[in-house]
């Protein structure tokens, strides 16, 4: 078995890793406010004697230098934030923070990466080069990766690796798929300006509600008529506000929605076409419109060559029968994508489902979400082994 001795070290430390995961699950913190989470990460790193520094207000970057020389650098990333969800599970480690829950598995990612760091620190004499551990804040709001990049954490990094739990895959299995895995995520707000008046005199006003309705309907045509049916693309509108009363022509209207695609070129095209369409419809109806954008994350695209290598590593760890090479791309986003745009690497999905434990079958972002904790063995091992592979390969 590949990395047999190292895997034994992970298994020996599994009670420690599980305890950490349960601590993080019990005390979740929302995006950008992960202060106690960061402090606990730093406390564990201090116990191990691993160098670290804050990144932004609540991110942590740790560093281990191998003792065999070499100048390669690998970055391992885990996101650490939780969601504004009230947990409905009844378990010993149920969230104690009202209205906040680790419903996306970031507690698993954090504990697994700390577990890998503990083992890798003990075996510094078995590798050369540098390992950076990115405990990244704010993934759920597209915040943290940009902070790490701004603070030059990717400087000198040759490879990067991250992972995410997957409740649609059995525990013990791993998905490693080249190419697009997750969509880009862009938020938009369209503000329509009209002219109010009495509803019985439409000719004297400019109806912002009518203009907004035309925009919402026409946005869908950008997907059906302006993109190929072979491209995954989504324009979704989730919120519309207009008007003040039933008998007053709406002076303003607001539309909020999102664009999700898997291509940088298509992302640019759709945003440009939305701008043209919105203003054209507003102008044609004697109104005006403005558009506000927030770029949460780029499409997440795995390196083909590095996927091949990490897949071989995973097969050596868990057996070929537990490695999945295709997973339907997800229209949800992950800001690990920003790292992968700049440094070749892999984002893997690790199964967390146990069909005998109903809570492990709940989807992410659900108040009943939980995992089979054997996922921690798989995740920690994969973090550890991928780093060793990239540092030691010729």
N, C-alpha and C positions, 0 to 999 in steps of 0.2 A: 504493500500500500504506500502511495506517495504521502510524505510528511507524517509517517506513522507515529514517530516519537513526539512530534509537535502536537498531533491530534490527541495523544494521550495526556499532554499537558493541559489542553483545553478541557478535556473531560474531568481531569483532577480538579480544575478550578470551577467547574460548573455550579456547585453550590454558591460560590461567591458571586458568580454572574447572575444567577437567579435572584439572589438577595438584592443585588443592585437594581435589577429590572423591577422588582416589586416595590422598592423604595421610590423609584422614579414614577411608577404608576400611581402610587399613593399620593404623591405630591406633584401633580402636573402643573405646568405654567404655560400660559398662552404665548403666542408668537411675539417676540421682541421684549418679553418680560421674564425670561428664563433665568432670573438672578440666583435663586436658591439651587436650581439645577446646575448652573455653571459652578457655583461654589462647591457643591458635592463632587462634581467632576474634578475640580482642582484639588480637593481634599484627597481623593483617591490617587491622583497623580503624585501628590506630595508624599503619600505613604510609600509609593513605589520608587520615588526619587527620579521621576521623569520631568524634564524641563517643560514648562508651559507658559503661555501668555494669553491675556484676554484679547479677543478680537471683537471690536465694537463694545457694546455694553454687556452682552450676555453670551458671546461665543467664546470658545476656548480652542487654542491650537497647541498641541503637544508635539515634542520632537524626541525621537530616539536615534542615536548615531550608532551604526554597526561598527564592530571592531576589526573587520577584515579589510578595511580600506575601501576605495571606490568612491565615485562621485555621483552615482545615480540617486534619484530621489523619487519616492512614491508617496502619494497622498491617499489616506483612507478617510472617508467621510461618513459621518452619521448626523442626522438631524435630531434636534432635541426638544422641539416645541410640541405643545398639546393643543387641543381644540376646545372651543367654547360649547361643550356638550355636557349635560348632566348624566353621569354614569348610572345605569340601572342594574348593573350586575351586583350580586351579593357575594363578596369574596373577602378574604382577609386583607387583601391589598387594594380594596376599593378606594377610589379617589376621595380624599378628605377636603379637597378644594371645591366648594360649591360651584356648579356650572362649568367646571373644567375637567377634561378627561383625556387620557392618552387613547384616543379612539382610532389612531392611525399607525400604531406600532412603533412610534419614535422612542418609547421607553426601551423597547427591545433593541433597536439600533444602537442606542447610547450605551446600554449595558454590554452588548456584544462587542462593541469597539473597545470599551475599557477592558473587557476580558482579554481581547486580542493584544492590547497594549501590555497588559501584565505578563502574558506569556512571551511576547517578543522582547520585552525588557530583560527577561531572564536568559534569553538566548542571543544576546548581542554578539557573542563570540562566534555565531554561526552565519552571520551575514555582514556584508559591507554596504556602505551607502547610508542614506537617511530615510527614515519613515516619519511623515507628518500625519498627525491625527487631527482631523477637523471636526470638532463638535459644534455643529453649525446651528445657529438660531434661526427662527423666522422662516422656515421652509413654507409653511402654510400660507404665507402672505407674500412670497417671492422676495424676501428681504435679505436673508442671511448670506447667500452665495455672493451677492454683489458686494457685501461688506468685506467678506474674505478676499475677494478679488481686488477691491480697492486698497486693502492693506497688504497687498503683494504676497499673500500666502501661497499663490501658485508660482511665484518666482522660482525658477530652477527645477520645477517638478517635471518629471519625465513621463509618469504614468499616474492615473488616479483610479480609485475603485470605491464604489458604494453599493448599498443594497437596500431593499425594502421588503417587509413581510408581505405575503400574499395569501389571503384567506380563501382563495379559490383553488389553491394548490396544496396537496397533502404535505404534512410536515415530513422532512427528510429529503424532499425534492427541491431542485433549484432550477429556475428559468434563466438562461443566458442566451440572449437573442441579439444578433447584430442589427445595425440600422436603427430606424425610428422605433422607439418604445413608448414614448409619451409625447403628447402634443404641446405646442406652445400655448401660453395662456395670456391673453390680452383682455383687459377690461375697458369698456368704453361707456361714456355718458354723452348722450345727445341732448342738447338743450334747444328747444324750438321757441322762437319768439314770434308772437302774433299780435293781434290788436283786439282788446275786449270790446264788448258791446252787448246789447240785448239780443237774446237768442232768436227773437222773432224778426230781427233785422240783419240777417247774415251778410247782406251786401255792404254793410257799414263796418264790418269787422274782418279780422283775419283769424281763422279758427286754428289755433295751435294743436288742439286735440285731433282735428281732422288730418292735419299735416303729419303729426306723429303716427297716426294710424296707417297712413300711406307709406311712411318710412318703414314701419315694422313689417308690413306685408312685402314691400319691395326688397328688403334685406335678404329675404329667403331666395330671391331670384339670383343673387350673386353666387349662391352655392349651386342652384339647379341649372343656371344658364351660363355662368361665367367661369366655372371650374369643371374639370374632367370628372365624370362619375367614378373614375378609378382613384381619385384623390380623396383621402379622408379629410373632410373639412366641416366645420360647424360654425354657424353664427347663431347664437342663442340670446333671446331677450327675456330677462327675468323680472323686470320692473318697469312700470309705466305710471307716471303721475301727470295729471292735467286738470286745469280748471279749478274753480272755487265754489261754483254752485250750478244747479241743474239748468238755470235760465240765463246764464251768462256765458258768452262766447269765451272760450279759454284763451287767455293771453299768453300763457306759457305752458309748455309740456316738457317732461323729462323722460328719457328712455335710458335704461341701463342694461348692458348685456356683455357678452364675451365672444371672442373669436378664438377658435382652436384649430390648429393645422399641424402638419408634420414636416413642413418644408419651409426653409427660410425665405425662399423666393415667393412661394405662395402666400406666406404671411405678409410680406411687403405688398404684394399685389392686392390682396383683399382689403388691407387697411387703406390703401390709396383709393380703391373703388368705393369703399364706404364713404370716404370723404366727398367724392364727386357726387355720388347718389344722394346723400343727405342734403347737400346744399342745392342740388338741382331741384329736388322735390319742394324744398322750402321756397326757393325763388319762384318756381312755377305757380305757387299759390300765394304770392305776395308776402311771404314770411321770410324769416332769417333763421339760421341754425348754426350752432357751434358744436364742436366735438372735443371732448377731453379723453385722453388715453392714459392708461397705466400698463406698463410692460411688466407682467409678473414673472414670466420665464420664457425662455426659448424652447424649441422642440428638443427632446432628449434623444440623442443619436449615439449609439454605441459603435466603437471602432470594430470593424470586421476582423482585423488581424488579432486584436487583443481579446475579442470574444472567443476566438478559436483557442487561444492560449489559456484563458481562464476556464473555459469549458473542459480542457484537458486536466487542469488542476482539480476542478470539481469532480470529474470522473475518478481521478485518483483518490480523492477523499471519500466519496460517498457511493461510488459505483456508477457505471454508465447508465444503468436502468433508472437512476434517480435524477438524471439530467435532461431537461426539456429545452429544445432548441427553438421552439416557436411559441409565442404568446400573442394573442390578438392585441395590437397596439391600443393603448388607452388614451382617451381624449382628456383625461386628467393630466395635470402637469406636475413637474418636480424640478426645483431649481438646481439640482445636481447637473442639469443640462448646461448651466453656465460654465461649470468646470470642464465638461466634456467638449464644449465648443473650443476651448483653449488648450486642453491637454488630452491626448488620446487615453481612452480608458473604457471602463465597463460599469454599467449599473445592472445588478442582478436582482432577481426576485426570489425570495426564499419562502417555501411553503410553510404555513402556520396552521393549517386546518387538520383537525382530527375528527373524523366523522362520528366518533363515540362521545365527543364533547360538543354539544350543540352551540355553545357560546363561541367556539373557535370557527364556526361557519358563518358568523355574522359578518357583513361587509364592513370595510373601513368607514369611518365617519358615522358609525352607528352606536347608539348608547349601550348596546350589549356586546360590543366588540371585545374579544379576548383572543389569546393565542395558546397553542400547545407549547409549553416552555422548552420542549426539545428543540424548538427553532433557535434557541440561544446557542446550543452546541453547533448547529449548522452555520449560523451567521458568524460566530466568533472564529470558527475554523476557516471559513472562507475569507474573512478579513486577513487573518494571519497568513494563510497559505498564498493568497494572491500577492501580498507584499513580498514574501520570500521569493516567490517565483520571479517577479520582475526585477528584484535586486540581484539575484544570483544567476539569472540567465546570461549566456554569453552574448 
